[in-house]
Amino acid sequence: MNKRDSIFDLKGKRVAFIIARRRYEEHELSEPKRLLMDAGAEFAVFSSTGGLATGMNGGQVNSTRPIRELSVTDYDAIIFIGGNGSVEYWHDADAHRIACQAAAANKIIAAICYAPVSLANAGILKGKRATVFKGEEHRIAGRGAVVLKEPVVIDENLITAEGPEVAQEFGEAIVTALYQKRY
């Protein structure tokens, strides 16, 4: 999907990506970001401290802001990116506040790889269908999620995905959800 042939026009939609300061999964960020940009959405990238964030494979993102500055009301979707470093948000008060506020406002909330654990720990996956990186299913099931062993799972406004190999499918699900969502 690209801007030339995309049936989705997301002009005016705003998306917040939350990544780990160190060891985020680059493909899980770059693929959804590319698809959202191609559809005309705006985005901002947040990390725990702001500034330079470094990926698992050495990639870097320069223009991040601290998640404590993220105002859920400014965005149509909140996306938690995985990677080994995303465990920093599993018990993070700001990440949980953001997830809970987004859920209460019926925003689109997406998480991939290890990041669904943060959503589960925030309490927003209870009774919801979800997936997570292989081997971590017990972490979300223990918090009440209905675990499905599928690459991408959509349950109302929640989108979860297994890992980098499904980053494009994850991004496409987000684009479609934003297009269909009426605020």
N, C-alpha and C positions, 0 to 999 in steps of 0.2 A: 504494500500500500504506500503510495506517495501522494503529494499534493496534487499532481497532475490528474491522477485517476481516482483519487479518494472520493467516495460518496459522502464522506463525513466532513462537515464544516464545524469546527470547534472554536471559531473566532469568538473571543470574549470569555472563553472558559479558562480558568486558572487552576493549576495543579501544583501541589507542594510535594517534592521528593524528600524523604528523610533517609540519609545514608550515614554509615559509620564514619567516624573521623579517620580511622585506619582500617584497612582490609574490607571495604565494601566490595561487592561483586560488580565489576565494570559493565559486563554485558547486561546484567539485570537493570542497570540504570540507563545505559546508552540505547538499548532497543526500544523500550517504552517511550523514552524521551524523543527519539527520532520519529516514532509514529505519531506522537502527540504534536510535535512541531510540524510535521507534514500535513496534519489536519488543521493547523492554525491555532492550537492552544498555546497559552503562555505558561511558563513554569518558573519555579524557584527551587533551589536546592538548599537543604538545611542539614547541618551535622551538629554534634554535641557542643562543639566549641566555635564553629564558624571558621573561616579561613580555608587553608588548603587541606583537602581530604585526599588520601592515597588509597588506591584500590589494591586488591589482592594480587593483581598482575602488574603493579607499578603505575597504572593509570592515575591521573590526578584531575581533580575538579577544583577550580580556583574560587568561584564566586559563591561559596556557601555562607550561610548565616546560622547562628545558634538556634536550636529548636525552641529554646525558651522564648524567642521572639516570634514564633509562628502563631498567627491568629487564624484559627479555623474558619472564622467568618469570611476571610479574604479569599478562600479557595473553594473550588467545586469538588476537588478530589484530593485525598491525602494518600501518598504511596510510600510504603516502608520497603526499602531495598535491603536485600539480604547480603550474604557473604559472612565469613567468619567473624568479622568485627561487629556485626549487627547484634551480637549477644549483649553489647553494652546497653541496649534498650530493653532487654528482657525485664529488668526491674527498675527502669528509669521513670521517675515521677512525671517528668515533662512528656515523655512518649505516651505514657498511660493517660495523662490529661488530654492530650491531643486526640488520641484514639477515642476516648469516651465522649469528648465534645463533638467530634465528627459523627460518631454514632448517634448521639442525641439530636444532632441537626440533620440526620439522614443524608449525610454526604457520602460520596463514594469513598470507600476505604479499601486499599489494596495492599497486599503484602506477599513477598516472594521469598523462597528459600528458608532461612532461619527466622525471618521477620514475623511470620504468623505467631510465633511464640510470644512476642511482645503484645500482640492483640489479645491472645488468650489470657496472658497475665493481667491485662487491663480489664478483663471480664467481658469483652464484647463478642467473643466467639461461643459463649455458652448457648447450647442448643442450636448452633449454626453449623451448616456443612462447611468443611474446610479441608485444605491439604497443607503440607509442609514438607521440607526437605526430608528425604528418606532417612529413617533412624530417629527422627525427632517427633514422630507421631504421638508418643506417650506424653510429651510435654503439653500438647494442645488438648489431647483427650482427657488428661487429668484435670483440665480446667473447663471441661464440659463441652468441648467441640465434638461434633459428629465427624470423625475423620474418614475421608474418602481417599482411596489410592488412585487419584486421577491427576493428570498434569496441571490442570487449571480448574478451580471450583468457584462457581458463582452462586451466592446465596443472598438474594435481594441486593443490597448495596455493597456487600462484601465480596471481594475477589481475592482468592489466594492461589498461589502457584508453587510448584515443587522446587524449581531451581533454574539455573542459567540456560539449560537446554530448551526451556519453554518460554524464554523471555519475550520472543516475538508474539506467541499466542497470548501471553499475559498482557502485553502492551495492546494487542488488538482487542482484548476483552475490556480493557480500560477505555479505549477510544470508543468502542461501541456503547458502553455504559454511559459515558459522558454525553454522547450524541442522543441517546434515548432518554436521559434524565431530564425531568422538567422541574425546575426550581420555582 
